[in-house]
Amino acid sequence: RALRSCSSAPSPRLKPSAKLSVRDALGAQSTNGERVKVQGWIRSVRSQKEVLFLHVNDGSSLQNLQVVADSSFDSRELAFGSSVEVQGQLVKSPSKRQNVELKAEKIEVVGNCDAKTFPFKYKERHPLEYLRQYPHLRCRTNVLGSILRVRSEATAAIHSFFKDNGFVHIHTPIITSNDCEGAGELFQVEPSSKIKLPEENFFNVPAFLTVSGQLHLEVMSGAFTQVFTFGPTFRAENSQSRRHLAEFYMVEAEISFVESLQDLMQVMERLFKSATTVVLSNCPEDVELCHKFIAPGQKDRLEHMLKKNFLIISYTEAMEILKQASQNFTFTPEWGGDLHTEHEKYLVKHCGNIPVFVINYPLALKPFYMRDNEDGPQHTVAAVDLLVPGVGELFGGSLREERYHFLEQRLARLGLTEAYQWYLDLRRFGSVPHGGFGMGFERYLQCILGIDNIKDVIPFPRFTHSCLL
Ligand code: 4AD
């Protein structure tokens, strides 16, 4: 591809330039006039007297690199949004706004941008709802850039947490024949009708996109003791809510030889606090941008969450609190009923905006795999949800029913005995008390950044009536 140059070629005597990211250029310690090459997209163009100032960004940093060019460069070629390759000398900047700037010797426009039809305007702060219409371009804005860099950093922090704590990473399958949660919110997988199959059915059994990797993790925790997975999860929930997606990422852990919910809750709390502390220290500018411009007050709310010990209440206590609330709920709180979003919000507020674990739910509300508490007529299971400010339910977990006869009876009542023979086998061959949890990764990002709509923390959101790109 021919590159169009905005200036004459540099003198052939000059050394070839070292390629630097904007982030590395901005952090350069010595500025002895090294020749460097930087590639990126123009974020602003400003001419002042005989000098042209460009801000160039390549996504490696929230900060732009200032490029200074003399009047020999044609500013008409250098439009907002165009991609460029700049070669020049990295020098100390006279401005207080940045330490270094790039004195351009050569600027090549790699790809022009038609600023008139480009959906984003220079210096305008576009609302997140507006940006959502452009999933193919919104990553070039400051705000989506910051959110997605935080997402990347948080992914690494979560992997580090598990590695540092002796967990083995397992790739659980995306295509599965089980409905772990038993809620029937499944996307069925079938080959396209163009594919001629020797048999009627590709897999011989109905196959689905996974709703959770938990059952596969349980298999693996029976060999590796502590395991985790972090991958895409799919739910055919007919919801347009600000905290549900049809495709979301879930962080799931499974731990053998765990005997109490207390042990599980400790891991959940440590995971939340450790990953968040790393994110805050590794990308403070990106987090600050979200806190300042999208969620004022979020910085203090997050510090409050990190400082306090998370609280614990039982489902029964939660219902009592809700019943005594002066607020009128759309769904009347009643023992045996679900905790709805409005209830979760109320409980978190009631707990002083400290994350709160709600434990021991009615057996009838929860999936077949949760451990029976054998606690008389109320009949609860050892389940735990973590509710957090601004989001509601962030984690869901439980002790698993590791006792063969209890599990066999539960499965028989649901008519699942045959399908789950392999799962019963885990209780026949060296069963151990165990438990685990899943954390919705997008909800985690919403919680730490204070972002109201889940569609803004995932690169390409999928939800009812929407699968753009
Ligand atoms: O509570 P859930 O359904 O738990 C499970 O799937 C367990 N099998 C996990 C385990 O124990 N290994 O989902 C866990 C979390 C929820 O607390 C929520 O944060 C998130 O996943 N989540 C969603 N996030 C976005 N969109 C959706 N449709 C979600 N459904 C659940």
Residues whose N, C-alpha, C, O or C-beta is under 5 A from the ligand:
A	BS01	4AD	V211 S212 Q214 R235 R243 H244 L245 F248 E252 A253 E393 L394 F395 G396 G397 G436 F437 G438 M439 G440 R443
